[in-house]
């Protein structure tokens, strides 16, 4: 293995479990089967898991400096240390520069595994110093078969809807189906017909904003295709859907740039606009 690895790919396909498997292999440990890998990995003295703290939007430079100090300590159980960094793209600029120094002069035998679904948001100098491994989402048929085996009795049509809203990511669809999470598609169609707007706003406010914006964008993209039934039987002008898709894109861009959005106000305004495009 090289000293630095960058795992990239869509969210919800199992990058975290792949990282755990690589880390345990590097430490000479036997990993369990999905989904128990994480618990095995957490128990190892020469493995450090790094990700943004709960409630914080970024990885701080203090976290990276503390990590560098830990890396230079003598390993306790094996002759190397392994770091798994989740959501690596959320390092601040100062943290990225500090981590770059660690990448340039890593302690002998160390392995740094970075995970990100947005590699373009990493510094080019970081990307150039690690080996990139890109994972792709499985086919829909493979994902549907895997989810069906885990949810006996689930209707294939429901599985396909959850998989669509998850952007083809089987782990995300599996979790949503397990929680019996509400599907947004039927509620978006009702809102186009002037029904259930308040309920839709309430459901959106209970979800992560980035998640429901992405799902809504998927329905808009599908609704612009010729003869699409993704948005029901409503007669919609593709230009109107396109303009609304641009509104969703702008809201998501602001969210990714750290702009503080009022969740209820944003959801309410978008639902009101959405109801008016039919």
Secondary structure as the mmCIF struct_conf table of DSSP 4:
data_model
#
loop_
_struct_conf.conf_type_id
_struct_conf.id
_struct_conf.beg_label_comp_id
_struct_conf.beg_label_asym_id
_struct_conf.beg_label_seq_id
_struct_conf.end_label_comp_id
_struct_conf.end_label_asym_id
_struct_conf.end_label_seq_id
BEND BEND1 UNK A 3 UNK A 3
STRN STRN1 UNK A 4 UNK A 8
TURN_TY1_P TURN_TY1_P1 UNK A 11 UNK A 12
BEND BEND2 UNK A 13 UNK A 14
HELX_RH_AL_P HELX_RH_AL_P1 UNK A 15 UNK A 26
TURN_TY1_P TURN_TY1_P2 UNK A 27 UNK A 28
HELX_LH_PP_P HELX_LH_PP_P1 UNK A 29 UNK A 31
TURN_TY1_P TURN_TY1_P3 UNK A 34 UNK A 35
BEND BEND3 UNK A 36 UNK A 36
HELX_RH_AL_P HELX_RH_AL_P2 UNK A 37 UNK A 42
TURN_TY1_P TURN_TY1_P4 UNK A 43 UNK A 43
TURN_TY1_P TURN_TY1_P5 UNK A 45 UNK A 46
STRN STRN2 UNK A 47 UNK A 50
HELX_LH_PP_P HELX_LH_PP_P2 UNK A 52 UNK A 53
TURN_TY1_P TURN_TY1_P6 UNK A 54 UNK A 55
BEND BEND4 UNK A 57 UNK A 58
STRN STRN3 UNK A 59 UNK A 59
HELX_RH_AL_P HELX_RH_AL_P3 UNK A 61 UNK A 71
TURN_TY1_P TURN_TY1_P7 UNK A 72 UNK A 72
BEND BEND5 UNK A 73 UNK A 73
HELX_LH_PP_P HELX_LH_PP_P3 UNK A 74 UNK A 75
BEND BEND6 UNK A 76 UNK A 79
STRN STRN4 UNK A 82 UNK A 85
TURN_TY1_P TURN_TY1_P8 UNK A 86 UNK A 87
HELX_RH_3T_P HELX_RH_3T_P1 UNK A 88 UNK A 90
STRN STRN5 UNK A 91 UNK A 91
HELX_RH_AL_P HELX_RH_AL_P4 UNK A 93 UNK A 104
TURN_TY1_P TURN_TY1_P9 UNK A 105 UNK A 105
HELX_LH_PP_P HELX_LH_PP_P4 UNK A 106 UNK A 107
TURN_TY1_P TURN_TY1_P10 UNK A 108 UNK A 109
STRN STRN6 UNK A 111 UNK A 116
BEND BEND7 UNK A 117 UNK A 117
HELX_RH_3T_P HELX_RH_3T_P2 UNK A 119 UNK A 121
BEND BEND8 UNK A 122 UNK A 122
HELX_RH_AL_P HELX_RH_AL_P5 UNK A 124 UNK A 127
TURN_TY1_P TURN_TY1_P11 UNK A 128 UNK A 129
BEND BEND9 UNK A 130 UNK A 130
STRN STRN7 UNK A 131 UNK A 134
HELX_LH_PP_P HELX_LH_PP_P5 UNK A 137 UNK A 139
HELX_RH_AL_P HELX_RH_AL_P6 UNK A 140 UNK A 150
BEND BEND10 UNK A 151 UNK A 151
TURN_TY1_P TURN_TY1_P12 UNK A 152 UNK A 153
HELX_RH_AL_P HELX_RH_AL_P7 UNK A 156 UNK A 165
TURN_TY1_P TURN_TY1_P13 UNK A 166 UNK A 168
HELX_RH_AL_P HELX_RH_AL_P8 UNK A 170 UNK A 178
TURN_TY1_P TURN_TY1_P14 UNK A 179 UNK A 180
HELX_LH_PP_P HELX_LH_PP_P6 UNK A 181 UNK A 183
HELX_RH_AL_P HELX_RH_AL_P9 UNK A 184 UNK A 192
TURN_TY1_P TURN_TY1_P15 UNK A 193 UNK A 194
HELX_RH_AL_P HELX_RH_AL_P10 UNK A 197 UNK A 205
TURN_TY1_P TURN_TY1_P16 UNK A 206 UNK A 206
BEND BEND11 UNK A 207 UNK A 207
HELX_RH_AL_P HELX_RH_AL_P11 UNK A 209 UNK A 223
TURN_TY1_P TURN_TY1_P17 UNK A 224 UNK A 224
BEND BEND12 UNK A 225 UNK A 225
TURN_TY1_P TURN_TY1_P18 UNK A 226 UNK A 227
TURN_TY1_P TURN_TY1_P19 UNK A 230 UNK A 233
HELX_RH_AL_P HELX_RH_AL_P12 UNK A 238 UNK A 256
TURN_TY1_P TURN_TY1_P20 UNK A 257 UNK A 258
HELX_RH_AL_P HELX_RH_AL_P13 UNK A 263 UNK A 275
TURN_TY1_P TURN_TY1_P21 UNK A 276 UNK A 276
#
